């Protein structure tokens, strides 16, 4: 998944996504100048935040 896909899925801004990368909360890989994310890593972040906020 690329930046645009992750931002749309999580309903976050590019700046928030940058924060998640630099803080180590969302693993990523780069290819050229683009960042890519594994769908399972994005899902894990989403699940962790839903569990933390609801429980």
N, C-alpha and C positions, 0 to 999 in steps of 0.2 A: 504494500500500500504506500502511496506517496503522501506528501504533506496535505494536499487538497482533500484527498479521500479521508484521512484521519480527522482533519478539522471538521469536515461535514458530518462524519459519523459521531464524533464526540461533542459537536456543537461548541467548538472552541475557536479562538482566534489563532493566527499564525504565531503571535507572540507567546501565547499560553503554551502552544506546542513546543516552541523553542525552550521555554522554561522547563517543560517536562523532559526534554532531551538533556539539557545542561545539568539538571538536578539528578539525573540518573534514574528518574522514575519511569521512563519509557525507552527501552533499548532501540537502537536504530543502526542502520548500515548506510554508507554513502557509496554512490556510484557516480563518478564525475562530480558534479556540484549538487546533486539531488540526494535527499534523504529518503530512505525507504524503511518501512516498519513491517514486522511480521504480524499478520492478523491475530495470531494467538497472543502476542504481547499486548496488542491494543485491547483485546478482550479481557486479558488478565488485569490490566489497569482499570478498565471499566468495572469489572466484577469486584475488585478490591475497594474501589471508591464507593460503589453501591452498598457493599457490606459494611464499610466503615461509617457511612452516613446514615444507614438505616438500622444498624444494630448497636 
